[in-house]
Amino acid sequence: MYPMDPTSTEILLEICVDSFESAIAAVLGGANRIELCSALSEGGLTPTVGLLRELKRCIAASSRNVPVYCMIRCRRGNDFHYNSHEISIMTLDLEMLAANGADGFVFGALDEFGNVHREHCKQIVAAAHRTGIVPITFHRAIDCTPVDKLKGNLQLIAELGFNTVLTSGLKPTAIQGVNTIAEMKSIVDEINKRLPRQLHIMPGSGVSKENVVTLLKLTDCRAIHGSASIEKAPAETCGTLGGNNVDSLPLRVCSQSIVEDLRRLIDDEFRKDNTQ
């Protein structure tokens, strides 16, 4: 799916992961696409080349063709406002990931006023195009932008060449922001009438078996994003290694069975709609 097949009746299910174990569980569970990160506990950072290469090797040996989009984010922090050195770092990371099998990228940058940063986003999109890897998602930095500038920011994202916007509707979770997500979908539908490429809205954050069908129905979106994660049984540890207690928190991993349930719920509902 590049980035979403307009002829397909299937809803795209993207699963975000930060480990090999989770990525394989997502693939086996029926995910259409992987968002590959490191440190989901920090909101997701750039993954390692080694993780990408091993995952791509295993996907190639399987019977499924699952694209892998790599997060491009060099540090934590919800400002998404980067300096020139950080943009250079992320450009180099992107180039290395592209050379090692990335199928797409996930990026977002904001200016000092909290709006989409035209120049920084333009640089990353241009770097991706130079590698030949065109699909790019604008991540949940959009959820940190002013609500009264939403239309203008979406217009800029579309003009810059992004394919997808991952959003929780400017709220902590997608179900809380469902009305805004539906509004964003309507705005993008109008924008798409004036542009040669299609921009897609993809709800994400707090997606579960209990709300996935509701989110898709209320927003009319054709893609959805989640982690499908559970707590892994704790192992013996040596305590906290850094300056905070994140290492002592339970490790979360993707559950193959939850991905299977999400895929089944989506297919049962929307395939039923398509046959009526």
N, C-alpha and C positions, 0 to 999 in steps of 0.2 A: 504494500500500500504506500503510494508515494504522492503526496503525504497521506491522502485519502482518496481511494478510487471512487470517482463520482458515479460510476456505473454499478457499484456494489450496493446491495441492500443491507449488508452487515454493518452493525455498529462497531466502530473501532474501539477496542479495549486496550489502553496503554497502562502498563504497570511500571512504577518506578522502583528501582532496586539499588542497593549499594554493596552487594556481595555476589560472588559466583553462585553460592547456594540459592540465594533468592532469585537470581536471574534464571537459573535452570527450572526452579519451581514455577516461575511465571510462564516460561515457554511451554512446559509440560501441561500447565493448567489451561492453556488456550489463549494467552495474550496475543493480540495482533502486533504489538509493538512494545519494545522495552525502552524506558528512559533510564540510562545507566549513569549512576552517580557514585561518589564516595560520600560518607558522612551524612546520611539522611537525618541523623539527629541534629545536624546543623542546618537543615533545610536543603541539603544536597549540594555537593561541591564537585569539581572536575574529577572524573575517575582516572585511574591509572591506565597506561597503555597495556600493561600486562593483563589486567582484568579484561579489557576489551578484546585483546587478541585471543585469550583462552575461551572467552564466551563465543566469539565469532567462529572459532575452530569447532567448538561443540555444536553450534547451530548448523554449521555447514555439514556436519556428519549426521545430522538428524533429518527427518522427513519434512520439517517445517521451515518455511522461509520467514523469519521474524526479524524485521529491521531493528537496529539498535541506534537510538538517538543518544548522544553524549551531552551531559551537562557541561557548560562552559561557565564556571564560576570559581574564581581563585581564592575566595575567602568568605567567611561567614559575615553576617550583618545585613539588616533589612533596609539599609539606605540605598543599596545598588548604585551608588555614586562612586565611580572609579577614577583613578588618576591615570596619566598616560603610561606609566610603568605597568600598572595592572592590566591595561588594555593590551600592551605588548606581550605580557605573560600569557594572557588568554588567547591571543592570536597564535602564539607559538604552540600552546597546548592544542588548539584546534587543528593546526597543521599536522601535528604528530598523530592525533587521533584519526584524522582523515586518512593519513598514510597507512594506518593500521586497521582499517575496516569500518570506521563509523559510517552509518547510513544517513545521519542527520545530526543536528545540534539543537541545544536548548540554551537560550541566552536572554538576558534582559539587562538594560541599564537605564538609570534615571539621572536627570540633571539635579542641580541644587534646589530646584523648586518642586521636585517630586514628579516631574513630567518625563515622558520618554525622551531619552537623550539621542537626538538625531545623529550626531557625528559618531558617537561611540557605537551605536547600533549599526550605522552605515559601514563602519570599519570592519566589524565582525561579519556582517553579511557579505561584504566584498571579499573578505578572507575565505569564507566558506565557498563562495562562487569560484574563486581561483583554484580551489582544490577539486572542483567539480561536484562537491556535495552540497546540493541546493536546499533541501528541506530544512527549515529552521523554525523552531517554536519560540515564541516570546513567553517567558515563564511568568510566575506569579508576582513579579515586580509590578505588573499591571494593577495588582490589588493594593499597592501602596501609593497609587496616583489619586489626585483629587477627583471626586465624583463629578464635579461640574466641568471637568476637562476630558471626560471619558470619550466622547465622540471624536474630539480632535486627536487624542492619543491613539485610538484605534485606526483612525485615518492614516496617521503617520506610520504606524506599524505595518499597515497594508502597503503603503507606498514604498517603504523600505525593502520590502520583499519577503517578509515573514509569511509562513504558511498557516500557522496555528497560534492561537492565544490560549494559554492555560490559565484558568481563573477560578477563583472561588466567589466571584461577584463582589469583590472589595470587602468581604467579610471573612472571619476566621475559617468557616467551612462553607462548602458549596450549597448545602441545604439552607443555611442562613442567608446566603446571597442569591438564592435561586431566581428571585424577581429581577435582580440586576443582570444576572447571566442571560435571562430571556431578553432583556433590553439590549444587551450587547450583541446577541445573536441577530436581533432585528436591525441594529445599526450596521453590522457587518454585511447582512444581506443587501442592504442598500449600497454600501461601498462596493461590493462585488459586482454590481451592475455596471460600474464605471471603470473597472480594472480588468486587465487580461487574465490575471490569476485569481484564484479563489483563496480567501482567508477563512479559516474555520475557528469556531469557538469550542473549547474543550473544558467542561467542568472538572474540577479536581479539588481535593481536600475533604477528608471525612467521608469519602464515598464508601458505602457498605452494601451488604446484601439487602438491608432494610430500606435503603433509599435510592438505589441505583436506577430502578425503573422510574420512580417518581421524578428524579432529576432530569432524566432524558425526556420524559413526556412534557414536563413543565417548561423546559428550555428549547425543545425541538432540536437539540444538538445531535450530531451523528458520531460523536466520539466522547469518551469519558476516561478519566485518569484516576488511578488509585494505587495504594501500596499493597493492599490485601495482606497485611502483616499481622503476625501474632508474636507473643513473647516466647523466646526460646528458653528451654530449661537451663537454669544457671549452671555454670561450671565453676570449678575452683579458680579463684582469682588472687592476684597479688595486691589488690587494692587499687587506689587511684594513682595514675601515673602523671596526670597533668594538673593544671591549676584549678580544675573544677571536678565535680563528682560524676561526670558523664560516663566514665568507665565503670562505675559501680551500678549504673542503671541497667535494667534488664535489656538484653539484646533482642531486637525485633527482626524477624525474617519473614519473607513472603511465604504464604501458605498456598501450596498447590491446590488444595481443596477449596479454599476461598475463591481463588481465581476461577476454578471450574464452576463454582456456584454462580459467580458473577456472569460468566459467559453463558451459562444455561438460562439464568433469569432474563438476561438481555435477549438472547435468541428466542426463547419461548414467547416473550411478549411482542417483540418487533417482527419476527417472522410470521406470527399469527396476524398482526396488523397488515402485513404485506400480502397475505393470501385472502384477505376479506374484500 
